[in-house]
Amino acid sequence: MNARRLLLRGAGAVGLLACLGRAGASRLEPSYGQHGMVLFGGADGLYASHLPMLHAPHDRQVILQIRLADKALDAALRRRLDGKTALWTIAPENFELDRLAPDSDDPLRAFKADLVQGHFERGGATQHKGTSILVEKVLLFRPLLPRFAVSTTARYLQVGGGATRFLVKQIDSRPDFDHIVAFRTRLDAPHEPVEVPKKALEETPAAALARQLRGARILGTIYFDKADLA
């Protein structure tokens, strides 16, 4: 075998080892894993809220504005979700959650996932497998608190800009609870966050949220959980 062939074979081996090294490193990233999400939205948009936990790789609160690559499925899902509070979740392929951070050097633009009616880890039924999901915008990316903390108020971020909107509680205590609420309001209603008194880990009453939203109609809770944030 001549020297050139040996050199090429050696370079190929080095390249293969480099690829394997990168793949291994990806799996060792602190934020690498399956990051389940709550799927919600309606005619004006689709959104995904990461199901956070108080340990790696899930210790980030992330809210995304998304769309499905399949335009027909995207439109059908928006119609199906619009104004409803039935729980849908996303069971995605594994990826590094920190790729959704605003300062990521390798931002995540798309991923594949199963769309599940119900909770994907608690008996939900898969409706669409291997769906291509496109990340349009990262609405929130916040690391969770590393140590015990208590907030006396619950702060909710408004998601969506149409008549049907959503409140997603900002996770700012340890322990805390995850809460997503759907409501209807005027098209010209303000988009500011809503703050209400917080009573331990109890679900915020709809009436308390409605008072802050001034005339909005609370459609109901899409998701409430405190077990993963205890």
N, C-alpha and C positions, 0 to 999 in steps of 0.2 A: 504494500500500500504506500503511495507516495506521500510526501510531507504535506502537500496541499490538502489531500483528502483527510489526513489525520487532523490538520488544523481546523477544517470545516466541521468534522465530527466533534472535536473538542469544543468549538464555539457553540454548536447545537446543544451539547450537554449543559454548558454554562447557562444558555438561554432557558433551557427547560428547568434547571434548578432555580433560576431567578423567578420564573413564573410560579413554580411551586412555592417558593418562598413568599411571594406576594399573596398567594391564595391562603397560605397558612397564617400570615400576618393578619389578613382580613378577619379570619375567624377568631384571632386573639384580641382584636380590638375591643376595648371595654364596652362599647355600645352595640356590638354585633349580636344579632339574635332575631327571633321572630317578634315583630312589634305589632300586636293586634290593635285594632282601632275601632271606634264607634263610627258608623257611617250614617250621615244624616243630611238633610237638605230638601230641595224642592225645585220648583220651576226656575228660580233665580240662581241656583248654584248647588253644587255638591261639596260636602265637607267631611273631613276625617279627623277624629280626635284620638290621639294615641292613648292607650290604656296604661297609665303609669303605675309604677310600683316604687317602693322606697329603697330599692337596691339596683345595682347595675345588672343587666344593661338597659333597664327600663326607667331609670330615675331622671326622666325628662318629661315635661309637659309640652306637647306639640299639637298644634292645630293646623291643618292643611286645607287649602281650597284645591279641589281636584276635579278632573273630568275623566271619563272613560274613553279610551281610544276608539271603541266601537260606538259610533255616533247614534245608531239606532238604539242600542242598549242604554246609552247615556240618557237619551230622551225618555225612554220607557221607565227607567229607574227614577228619574226626577218626577215623573207623573205619579209613580207609585208611592213615593215618599212624601210628596207635597201635602202639608197639613196633617200628617200622621205622626203618631208617637211610638209605633211599633219599633222594637229594637232590631237594628241591622248592624253587623260587624264585618270587619275585613280581616281575613287571615292571610297575611302577605308572605312572600318568600323572605328568607333571611336577608338582612342588610344592616349596615351601620347607621344607627339612629343619628349620630352626630353629623352625618352627611346632609342632614336637613338644617343644620345650624347656619345662621346668616354668614358666618365667616368661613364656611367650609371650603377647602381647596378643591374638593371633588363633589359638588352638590348633586344630590339625587334628583333626577328629573322624571323618572318613571320606575315602576316596579309591577310585578305580576302578583295577583292575589285572588283568593276565593272570596266571593261575596256570600255572606251567611245571614239568613233570617234568624234572629236570635243571637245568643252569645256563642262564638265559635268554640269556646272551651266548656260550655255548660249546656250542651244538648241542642245547639242551634242546627238548622238545616241548610246545607249548602245549596244555593240557587244558581250560581254561576262560577265555574272553575277556571282558573288561570286567566283571569281578566286583566288586561293591560290598563294600568292606572297612571295617568299623567299628573304630575304635580304642577299646578298652575301658580300657586303662591303659598309661602309659609306665613301663616297669620300669627303664630306664636311659637316661640322656642325658649323654654325656661328650664334650667336645671332645678331639681327639687332641693329643698333645704337639706343639708347634711346632718343636722342635729335637731333635737326636740325644740319646738317653737309653737306658740299659741297666738292666733289672731282672734279678736273678738268680733270681727265683721267678716261677712262672706262677700267677696267681690266677684261679680259676674261680668264677663266680656260679651258684648253683642257680636254675633256672627251673622252675616247676611245683610242685604240692603234693600230687600223688597218689603212687601207687606207681611210675609211670613219670615220670621227671624228666630234666632236661637240665642240662649244664654248658656255660656260655659263657665263654670266656676273656676276661678284662678286658684290653683293649689298653692297655699301660702302658709300652711301649718304642717306640723309633723307630730302626731298623725293628722289626717284630714279625710275629706271625702270628694269623690268625683261626681259631678252633677251637670246634666245637660237638659235644658228645658226648651220647648217650642212655644212660640207665642205669635199672635197676629197684632199688627199695629198699623198706624197710618204710614203711607209711603214717605211722608215728610217728617216722620218722628225722628228725634235725635238718636245718634248712635253711641252715646257715651256709655261707659261701664255703669253698672248698677251695684250699689252697696247696701246690704241689709244686715241687721244684727245676726250673729251666729251663736247658736246654742249647742256647744259641744260638737258631736258628730251627727246631729239630727238633720234630716233633710229639710231644706228651707221651704217654708209653706208657700204655696202659690199666691196666697193673698198678699204676703209681704212683698213678693216680687211685683205683683200687679200694681201695688200702691206706688212703687218707685217708677214704674213704666207709664203711669198716668193715662189710664184709659185703654191700655192694651189688654187683650184677652189671652190668658194663659191656656194653651192647648193641652199641656201636660208634660210630664217627665219622660224623656227618651231614655235616659240612663242615670242610675244612682248606684254608687258602690262605695263602701268604706273598708271592705275586707282587704283589698290590695294596698291600702294606704295606712294600715294600722301599725 
